[in-house]
Amino acid sequence: MVDESQQSQDALEAAVFRRLVEHLKERTDVQNIELMNLAGFCRNCLSKWYVAAADDAGVEVPYEDARRMVYGMPYSEWKDQYQKEASKEQLEKFESESRD
């Protein structure tokens, strides 16, 4: 049995996660490569973490369903509407960070 303080913490963490996802849905101007370069994670990472958490809980959530939840629409649609081509500098930073 989970104690009340753990339930409260879980509820707060879930609320924070929902707020983060809503914030990222609103900030379509922020590109995934910018998130990766600055914070080391992006919308796709959140989607993968969601799938992994579901798997840990014994729940099957397809990756594309998790992406739809994080992006607020199918990924292909978001990509067509909002994704811009990464600059040479962004790609170089991403490559240098991923090698460290």
PAZAPA-4460 file (N, C-alpha, C; in steps of 0.05 Angstrom, whole numbers, plus 32768, in hexadecimal, padded with zeros to 4 digits):
% residues 100
    n_x    n_y    n_z   ca_x   ca_y   ca_z    c_x    c_y    c_z   seq   type   mol
   8011   7FE8   8000   8000   8000   8000   8012   8019   8000     1      M     A
   800B   802C   7FF0   801A   8045   7FEE   800F   8059   8002     2      V     A
   8021   8065   8012   8018   8078   8026   800F   8092   8019     3      D     A
   8001   80A2   8029   7FF5   80BB   801F   800A   80CF   8015     4      E     A
   8021   80D0   8022   8035   80E3   8018   8040   80DB   7FFD     5      S     A
   8042   80C1   7FF8   804B   80B7   7FDD   8035   80BD   7FC9     6      Q     A
   801C   80B9   7FD0   8006   80C0   7FBE   8006   80DD   7FB7     7      Q     A
   800B   80EE   7FCB   800C   810B   7FC7   8023   8112   7FB4     8      S     A
   803A   8107   7FB9   8051   810C   7FA8   804B   8103   7F8B     9      Q     A
   8040   80EB   7F88   8039   80E1   7F6E   8025   80F3   7F5F    10      D     A
   8011   80FD   7F6E   7FFE   810F   7F62   800B   8129   7F5A    11      A     A
   801D   8134   7F6A   802B   814D   7F63   803D   8149   7F4B    12      L     A
   804B   8133   7F4B   805D   812D   7F34   804D   812A   7F1A    13      E     A
   8036   811D   7F1C   8025   8119   7F04   801B   8134   7EFB    14      A     A
   8014   8146   7F0D   800A   8161   7F05   8021   8171   7EF8    15      A     A
   8039   816E   7F03   8050   817C   7EF7   8055   8172   7EDB    16      V     A
   8054   8158   7ED7   8058   814C   7EBD   8043   8156   7EA9    17      F     A
   802A   8156   7EB2   8015   8160   7EA0   801A   817D   7E98    18      R     A
   8023   818D   7EAB   8028   81A9   7EA5   8040   81AC   7E92    19      R     A
   8055   819C   7E96   806B   819D   7E83   8062   8195   7E67    20      L     A
   8052   8181   7E65   8049   8178   7E4A   8038   818E   7E3E    21      V     A
   8026   819B   7E4D   8016   81B0   7E43   8027   81C8   7E3A    22      E     A
   803B   81CE   7E4A   804D   81E4   7E43   805B   81DE   7E29    23      H     A
   8065   81C6   7E25   8072   81BF   7E0C   805F   81BF   7DF4    24      L     A
   8046   81B8   7DF9   8032   81BA   7DE3   802D   81D7   7DDB    25      K     A
   802E   81E9   7DEE   802A   8205   7DE9   8043   8212   7DDB    26      E     A
   805A   8207   7DE1   8073   8213   7DD7   807D   8204   7DBF    27      R     A
   806C   8204   7DAA   8074   81F7   7D91   808B   8204   7D83    28      T     A
   8092   821D   7D8C   80A9   822B   7D81   80C3   821F   7D8B    29      D     A
   80C3   8210   7DA1   80DB   8204   7DAC   80DF   81E9   7D9E    30      V     A
   80F5   81E7   7D91   80FB   81CF   7D81   8107   81BA   7D93    31      Q     A
   8103   81A1   7D8C   810E   818B   7D9B   812D   818C   7D9D    32      N     A
   813A   8194   7D88   8157   8195   7D88   8160   81AA   7D9C    33      I     A
   8151   81C0   7D9F   8158   81D4   7DB3   8155   81C9   7DCF    34      E     A
   8140   81BA   7DD4   813C   81AD   7DEE   8153   819A   7DF3    35      L     A
   815A   8189   7DE0   8170   8176   7DE3   818A   8184   7DE9    36      M     A
   8190   8199   7DDB   81A9   81A8   7DDE   81AA   81B6   7DF9    37      N     A
   8194   81C0   7E03   8194   81CF   7E1C   818F   81BE   7E34    38      L     A
   817D   81AA   7E32   8174   819B   7E49   817A   817E   7E48    39      A     A
   8182   8174   7E31   8189   8157   7E2F   8171   8145   7E2C    40      G     A
   8159   8151   7E27   8141   8141   7E21   812F   8151   7E0F    41      F     A
   811C   8143   7E03   8109   8151   7DF1   80ED   8143   7DF4    42      C     A
   80DB   814B   7DE3   80C0   813F   7DE3   80C1   8121   7DDE    43      R     A
   80D3   8119   7DCC   80D5   80FC   7DC6   80DF   80ED   7DDE    44      N     A
   80F2   80F9   7DED   80FB   80EC   7E06   80E4   80E9   7E19    45      C     A
   80D4   80FD   7E1D   80BD   80FB   7E2F   80AB   80E4   7E26    46      L     A
   80A7   80E2   7E0C   8096   80CD   7E02   80A2   80B1   7E08    47      S     A
   80BC   80AF   7E05   80C9   8095   7E0B   80C8   808F   7E29    48      K     A
   80CC   80A4   7E39   80CA   809F   7E56   80AE   8097   7E5E    49      W     A
   809A   80A2   7E51   807E   809B   7E57   8079   807E   7E50    50      Y     A
   8083   8075   7E39   8080   8059   7E31   808F   8047   7E45    51      V     A
   80A7   804F   7E4E   80B6   803F   7E61   80A8   803D   7E7C    52      A     A
   809C   8053   7E85   808E   8053   7E9E   8075   8041   7E9D    53      A     A
   8068   8043   7E86   8050   8032   7E82   8059   8014   7E82    54      A     A
   806E   800E   7E75   8079   7FF3   7E74   807F   7FE9   7E91    55      D     A
   808C   7FFB   7EA0   8093   7FF4   7EBC   807A   7FEE   7ECC    56      D     A
   8064   7FFB   7EC5   804A   7FF7   7ED3   803A   7FE0   7EC8    57      A     A
   8045   7FD3   7EB3   8037   7FBD   7EA7   8021   7FC6   7E93    58      G     A
   8023   7FDE   7E89   8010   7FE9   7E77   801D   7FED   7E5C    59      V     A
   8011   7FE4   7E46   801C   7FE8   7E2C   8012   8002   7E20    60      E     A
   8025   8014   7E1A   801F   802D   7E0D   8031   802F   7DF5    61      V     A
   8025   802E   7DDD   8036   8031   7DC5   8044   804C   7DC4    62      P     A
   805C   804C   7DB9   806C   8065   7DB7   805D   807B   7DA9    63      Y     A
   804F   8075   7D93   8041   808A   7D85   802A   8095   7D95    64      E     A
   801D   8085   7DA6   8008   808F   7DB8   8014   80A2   7DCD    65      D     A
   802C   809B   7DD7   8039   80AD   7DEA   8042   80C7   7DDD    66      A     A
   804B   80C5   7DC4   8052   80DD   7DB5   803A   80EF   7DB1    67      R     A
   8024   80E3   7DAA   800B   80F3   7DA6   8004   8101   7DC0    68      R     A
   8007   80F4   7DD7   8001   8100   7DF0   8014   8118   7DF6    69      M     A
   802D   8114   7DF0   8041   812A   7DF6   803E   8141   7DE2    70      V     A
   803B   813A   7DC8   8039   814F   7DB4   801E   815C   7DB1    71      Y     A
   8009   814D   7DBA   7FEE   8157   7DB8   7FE2   8152   7D9C    72      G     A
   7FF0   8142   7D8C   7FE7   813B   7D71   7FFA   8126   7D67    73      M     A
   7FF4   8119   7D51   8007   8106   7D46   8022   8114   7D41    74      P     A
   8038   8106   7D46   8053   8111   7D43   8057   811C   7D26    75      Y     A
   804E   810C   7D13   8052   8115   7CF7   8044   812F   7CF1    76      S     A
   802D   8134   7CFD   801E   814D   7CFA   802E   8164   7D08    77      E     A
   8038   815F   7D20   8047   8173   7D2E   8060   817B   7D1E    78      W     A
   806D   8166   7D14   8086   816A   7D05   8080   817B   7CEC    79      K     A
   806B   8175   7CDE   8064   8185   7CC6   805D   81A2   7CCD    80      D     A
   8050   81A6   7CE3   8047   81C1   7CEA   805C   81D2   7CF8    81      Q     A
   806D   81C5   7D09   807D   81D5   7D1A   809B   81D0   7D19    82      Y     A
   80A4   81B9   7D10   80C0   81B3   7D10   80CF   81C2   7CFA    83      Q     A
   80E4   81CF   7D02   80F5   81DE   7CEF   810F   81CE   7CEB    84      K     A
   811C   81D4   7CD6   8136   81C7   7CD1   814A   81D1   7CE5    85      E     A
   8159   81BE   7CF0   816D   81C6   7D04   8184   81D4   7CF6    86      A     A
   818F   81E8   7D03   81A5   81F7   7CF8   81BF   81E6   7CFB    87      S     A
   81D3   81EE   7CEB   81ED   81E0   7CED   81F8   81E1   7D09    88      K     A
   81F5   81F8   7D16   81FF   81FC   7D31   81F0   81E9   7D45    89      E     A
   81D6   81E7   7D42   81C6   81D6   7D54   81CF   81B9   7D50    90      Q     A
   81D2   81B1   7D38   81DA   8195   7D32   81F6   818F   7D3D    91      L     A
   8208   81A2   7D3A   8223   819F   7D44   8223   819C   7D62    92      E     A
   8214   81AD   7D70   8212   81AC   7D8D   8206   8191   7D95    93      K     A
   81F1   8189   7D88   81E4   816F   7D8E   81F8   8158   7D8B    94      F     A
   8207   8158   7D76   821A   8143   7D71   8231   8143   7D86    95      E     A
   823A   815B   7D8D   8250   815D   7DA1   8246   8154   7DBC    96      S     A
   822D   815B   7DC3   8222   8153   7DDD   821C   8136   7DDF    97      E     A
   8214   812A   7DC9   820D   810D   7DC9   8226   80FB   7DCA    98      S     A
   823D   8107   7DC4   8257   80F8   7DC6   8263   80F9   7DE1    99      R     A
   825B   810C   7DF1   8267   8110   7E0C   825F   80FA   7E1F   100      D     A
***
